[in-house]
């Protein structure tokens, strides 16, 4: 009978595989009973201030930023449609603009588009939570990288929402964006 020798490399690979299996993503429906209930067209309507950071894989803050968002909803072709006009200002003085168009395709299900979103963002809400999945064309130096976002928002009070988004490329974690929204 042949014995398997547990080398440090084999052992590390085993624990890495085990940890990847253990870290399954939550389902938005697990928040169905959480309150206050998030109504996207209600919360993202009017003026919202946001304060955020981007941390790299080592949890080191790489960027700080603020966002001024002006949002409004209407009914277009029988569907609730929101326009979220975001103005970003980074701690290094750079500025960025993103305008989202959000469409509620059915209760709690959304599609979002913006100029720097590749294809469509797919969103689902339940209870106090919203999960977005999308690819963003991210400018870094003089290049554009397509990075995937797993974006979670949690309504804390009628005026405060917390947002955590994991960024990855080819399945490798790049870092996280953390935001705190305050509705005026």
C-alpha positions as CSV (number, residue, x, y, z in Angstrom):
1,X,0.0,0.0,0.0
2,X,1.4,3.4,-1.0
3,X,1.3,6.2,1.6
4,X,0.7,9.8,0.6
5,X,3.3,12.1,2.0
6,X,1.8,15.4,3.2
7,X,4.3,18.0,2.0
8,X,3.8,21.6,3.1
9,X,2.8,22.4,-0.5
10,X,0.2,19.6,-0.7
11,X,-1.1,20.6,2.8
12,X,-1.4,24.3,1.8
13,X,-3.3,23.3,-1.4
14,X,-5.7,21.1,0.6
15,X,-6.5,24.0,3.0
16,X,-6.8,26.5,0.2
17,X,-9.3,24.2,-1.6
18,X,-11.2,23.6,1.7
19,X,-11.4,27.4,2.5
20,X,-12.7,28.1,-1.0
21,X,-15.5,25.6,-0.5
22,X,-16.3,27.0,2.9
23,X,-16.7,30.6,1.6
24,X,-19.9,30.2,-0.3
25,X,-21.7,33.5,-1.2
26,X,-24.8,34.4,0.8
27,X,-28.1,34.4,-0.9
28,X,-30.1,37.7,-0.8
29,X,-33.2,35.8,0.2
30,X,-31.6,35.0,3.6
31,X,-32.3,38.6,4.5
32,X,-36.0,38.5,3.7
33,X,-37.1,39.0,7.3
34,X,-34.6,41.9,8.0
35,X,-35.9,45.4,8.4
36,X,-36.2,48.1,7.5
37,X,-37.3,46.7,4.1
38,X,-35.3,48.2,1.2
39,X,-37.3,49.8,-1.6
40,X,-34.7,50.8,-4.1
41,X,-36.9,53.5,-5.7
42,X,-37.7,55.0,-2.3
43,X,-34.2,55.0,-0.9
44,X,-32.4,56.1,-4.1
45,X,-34.7,59.0,-4.7
46,X,-33.4,62.5,-4.0
47,X,-30.0,63.5,-2.8
48,X,-27.7,61.0,-1.1
49,X,-24.2,61.5,0.3
50,X,-21.7,58.6,0.4
51,X,-18.3,58.2,2.0
52,X,-16.1,55.3,0.9
53,X,-12.7,53.6,0.8
54,X,-11.0,51.1,-1.4
55,X,-8.9,48.5,0.4
56,X,-6.5,46.2,-1.4
57,X,-6.1,42.4,-0.6
58,X,-3.9,43.2,2.4
59,X,-6.7,45.5,3.8
60,X,-4.6,48.6,3.3
61,X,-6.7,51.7,2.3
62,X,-5.6,52.7,-1.2
63,X,-8.2,55.4,-1.9
64,X,-10.7,57.4,0.0
65,X,-13.6,59.2,-1.7
66,X,-16.9,60.9,-1.4
67,X,-19.9,60.6,-3.7
68,X,-22.8,63.1,-4.2
69,X,-25.7,61.2,-5.8
70,X,-28.9,62.7,-7.2
71,X,-31.5,60.1,-8.0
72,X,-35.0,60.1,-9.4
73,X,-37.4,57.5,-10.5
74,X,-40.2,57.4,-13.1
75,X,-42.2,54.8,-15.0
76,X,-40.9,54.1,-18.5
77,X,-42.7,51.5,-20.7
78,X,-44.6,50.4,-17.6
79,X,-41.5,49.7,-15.5
80,X,-40.0,51.6,-12.6
81,X,-36.8,53.3,-13.9
82,X,-34.3,55.2,-11.9
83,X,-31.5,57.5,-12.9
84,X,-28.7,57.7,-10.3
85,X,-26.3,60.5,-11.1
86,X,-23.1,60.0,-9.1
87,X,-20.3,62.5,-8.7
88,X,-17.1,61.0,-7.2
89,X,-14.3,63.1,-5.6
90,X,-11.2,61.1,-4.5
91,X,-8.7,62.1,-1.8
92,X,-6.1,62.7,-4.4
93,X,-8.3,65.4,-6.0
94,X,-9.4,63.4,-9.0
95,X,-13.1,63.4,-10.0
96,X,-15.3,60.9,-11.8
97,X,-18.9,60.8,-13.0
98,X,-21.1,57.7,-13.3
99,X,-24.8,57.8,-14.3
100,X,-26.7,54.6,-13.6
101,X,-30.0,53.7,-15.3
102,X,-31.8,51.1,-13.1
103,X,-34.9,49.2,-14.3
104,X,-37.0,47.1,-12.0
105,X,-37.8,44.0,-14.2
106,X,-40.0,42.4,-11.6
107,X,-40.5,42.9,-7.8
108,X,-37.0,42.9,-6.2
109,X,-35.2,42.2,-9.5
110,X,-33.2,44.9,-11.3
111,X,-31.0,45.5,-14.3
112,X,-28.5,48.4,-14.2
113,X,-26.4,50.1,-16.9
114,X,-23.8,52.8,-16.9
115,X,-21.1,53.9,-19.4
116,X,-18.3,52.0,-17.6
117,X,-20.4,48.9,-16.8
118,X,-19.6,46.1,-19.3
119,X,-23.0,44.7,-20.3
120,X,-25.6,44.8,-17.5
121,X,-25.5,44.8,-13.7
122,X,-27.9,42.2,-12.3
123,X,-29.5,43.0,-9.0
124,X,-31.8,41.3,-6.5
125,X,-33.2,42.6,-3.3
126,X,-34.9,41.0,-0.3
127,X,-35.7,42.4,3.1
128,X,-33.1,45.0,3.9
129,X,-30.4,43.8,1.4
130,X,-29.6,44.2,-2.3
131,X,-27.0,42.2,-4.2
132,X,-25.5,43.5,-7.5
133,X,-23.2,41.5,-9.8
134,X,-21.5,43.3,-12.7
135,X,-18.3,43.9,-14.5
136,X,-16.8,47.4,-14.4
137,X,-14.3,48.9,-16.9
138,X,-11.8,50.3,-14.4
139,X,-9.2,52.8,-15.4
140,X,-5.8,52.2,-13.8
141,X,-2.9,54.4,-15.0
142,X,-3.4,54.4,-18.8
143,X,-5.1,51.0,-19.0
144,X,-8.6,49.8,-18.6
145,X,-9.2,46.6,-16.7
146,X,-12.5,44.7,-16.6
147,X,-13.1,43.7,-13.0
148,X,-16.0,41.8,-11.5
149,X,-18.0,43.2,-8.6
150,X,-20.0,41.3,-6.0
151,X,-21.8,44.3,-4.5
152,X,-23.9,44.1,-1.3
153,X,-26.0,46.9,0.2
154,X,-27.8,46.8,3.6
155,X,-30.4,49.3,4.6
156,X,-29.6,50.1,8.3
157,X,-32.2,52.9,8.9
158,X,-34.5,54.8,6.5
159,X,-31.6,57.2,5.9
160,X,-28.4,55.0,6.2
161,X,-27.2,52.2,4.0
162,X,-23.9,50.3,4.2
163,X,-22.3,49.0,1.0
164,X,-19.5,46.3,0.7
165,X,-18.3,45.3,-2.7
166,X,-15.7,42.7,-3.5
167,X,-13.6,43.2,-6.6
168,X,-12.0,40.3,-8.5
169,X,-10.4,39.5,-11.8
170,X,-10.1,35.9,-13.0
171,X,-11.5,34.8,-9.7
172,X,-8.7,36.4,-7.8
173,X,-9.7,38.9,-5.1
174,X,-8.3,42.4,-5.8
175,X,-9.8,44.2,-2.8
176,X,-13.0,45.7,-1.4
177,X,-15.0,49.0,-1.7
178,X,-16.8,50.0,1.4
179,X,-19.4,52.8,1.4
180,X,-21.7,54.5,3.8
181,X,-24.7,56.2,2.2
182,X,-26.7,58.9,4.0
183,X,-30.0,60.1,2.4
184,X,-30.7,63.8,3.0
